[in-house]
Amino acid sequence: MSQAPHTPASAHASATRSTAGPGGTAVFAGAVLLIAGVLGVLQGIAAIAEDDVFAEIGDYVFEVDLTGWGWLHLALGVLVAFTGYGVVQGASWARYTAIILVSIHLVANFLWLPYIPVWAIVLIGIDLLVLWALSTWRPESPLAP
């Protein structure tokens, strides 16, 4: 049995091959986006149904009917979940789309503070973490030798 000699060039080529899928932080960000999107859909449905989950508020600068907030969170949740799936799959369009959508999601949760403050603050923190993960992800970098 003869084997082809092992050359340093072939070892170097296999070590520097770029990954086809997303890195660890991108998979984390995509999974969190999927979860946040599904929760946003559920939050939107609860607001549209005018459930007793949300606090009654008085005068608020950004006063929108609870049903309006519900439709906003429902639509944003669907978009965030779809984009999170794209990030997990390593789609090239998904990273920048996710950064834009998460920024909008962050602002929407800030404006949502009077209705459900603790949950809104948790989602703002998660959005910031996802923004960091997507911003530091470098899909074009090769694997380390």
C-alpha atoms as one frame of an Amber mdcrd trajectory, in Angstrom:
protein
   0.000   0.000   0.000   1.490   3.232  -1.020   0.344   6.468   0.428   0.807
   9.892  -1.018   3.456  11.812   0.868   2.159  14.391   3.318   3.228  17.801
   2.198   3.209  20.953   4.290   1.283  22.758   1.529  -1.679  20.392   1.777
  -1.679  20.646   5.574  -1.594  24.445   5.351  -4.449  24.491   2.822  -6.688
  22.413   5.056  -5.856  24.508   8.117  -6.609  27.833   6.453  -9.852  26.766
   4.792 -12.591  29.214   5.746 -15.681  28.004   7.487 -18.882  27.654   5.517
 -21.161  28.363   8.454 -21.342  31.068  11.052 -19.032  31.247  14.061 -19.943
  30.638  17.682 -21.062  34.177  18.480 -23.165  34.294  15.315 -24.904  31.024
  16.167 -25.562  32.399  19.647 -26.931  35.645  18.194 -29.089  33.763  15.701
 -30.512  31.467  18.366 -31.275  34.408  20.646 -32.886  36.230  17.715 -35.084
  33.210  17.028 -36.169  33.074  20.666 -36.681  36.848  20.895 -38.712  36.778
  17.690 -41.018  34.037  18.949 -41.427  35.837  22.275 -42.124  39.087  20.395
 -44.862  37.334  18.431 -46.411  36.035  21.658 -46.061  39.461  23.284 -47.750
  41.043  20.261 -50.616  38.546  20.347 -51.133  39.219  24.058 -51.231  42.970
  23.434 -53.602  42.634  20.468 -55.936  40.508  22.586 -55.724  43.245  25.254
 -54.813  40.733  27.892 -54.408  41.679  31.565 -50.666  41.026  31.328 -49.832
  44.669  30.637 -50.024  47.490  33.149 -52.463  50.354  32.801 -50.530  53.548
  32.242 -51.549  57.165  32.430 -50.241  59.860  30.145 -47.225  58.686  28.196
 -45.248  60.700  25.684 -45.289  57.906  23.111 -48.914  57.044  23.662 -50.071
  54.368  21.260 -53.046  52.098  21.704 -52.117  48.717  23.183 -53.421  47.044
  20.032 -51.080  49.211  17.936 -48.128  48.180  20.089 -49.258  44.577  19.705
 -49.217  44.729  15.910 -45.810  46.406  15.988 -44.335  43.719  18.236 -46.001
  40.955  16.233 -44.570  42.165  12.927 -41.161  42.898  14.425 -41.127  39.476
  16.119 -41.779  37.690  12.831 -39.022  39.660  11.077 -36.540  39.114  13.934
 -37.238  35.361  14.049 -36.892  35.016  10.264 -33.624  36.963  10.318 -32.364
  34.916  13.274 -32.926  31.776  11.226 -30.913  33.361   8.426 -28.070  34.172
  10.826 -27.980  30.594  12.123 -27.850  29.338   8.521 -24.973  31.736   7.740
 -26.848  33.759   5.117 -24.854  36.785   4.000 -27.877  39.112   4.010 -28.883
  38.137   7.541 -26.047  39.754   9.506 -26.661  43.338   8.445 -30.420  42.888
   8.375 -30.254  41.515  11.910 -28.199  44.480  13.115 -30.814  46.887  11.733
 -33.769  44.889  13.075 -32.216  44.430  16.516 -31.602  48.183  16.697 -35.262
  48.814  15.889 -36.257  46.098  18.373 -34.148  47.794  21.044 -35.863  51.158
  20.482 -39.306  49.511  20.452 -38.554  47.837  23.778 -37.376  51.141  25.208
 -40.674  52.722  24.196 -42.466  49.681  25.639 -40.991  50.295  29.145 -44.137
  51.699  30.810 -46.224  48.680  29.842 -43.976  45.913  31.131 -40.785  47.449
  32.582 -38.777  44.470  33.832 -39.266  42.438  30.667 -38.459  45.443  28.473
 -35.191  46.016  30.349 -34.263  42.331  29.981 -34.958  42.490  26.233 -32.908
  45.692  25.889 -29.956  43.915  27.519 -30.396  40.896  25.249 -30.603  43.180
  22.204 -27.333  44.851  23.198 -25.674  41.453  23.622 -26.918  40.338  20.195
 -25.668  43.582  18.635 -22.245  42.914  20.119 -22.209  39.311  18.882 -23.213
  40.306  15.352 -20.785  43.215  15.242 -17.776  41.127  16.252 -18.549  38.156
  13.984 -16.055  37.881  11.101 -17.311  35.257   8.660 -14.478  35.789   6.183
 -11.666  35.027   8.650  -9.930  31.659   8.186  -9.569  29.024  10.870  -6.447
  29.251  12.988  -3.773  26.636  12.226
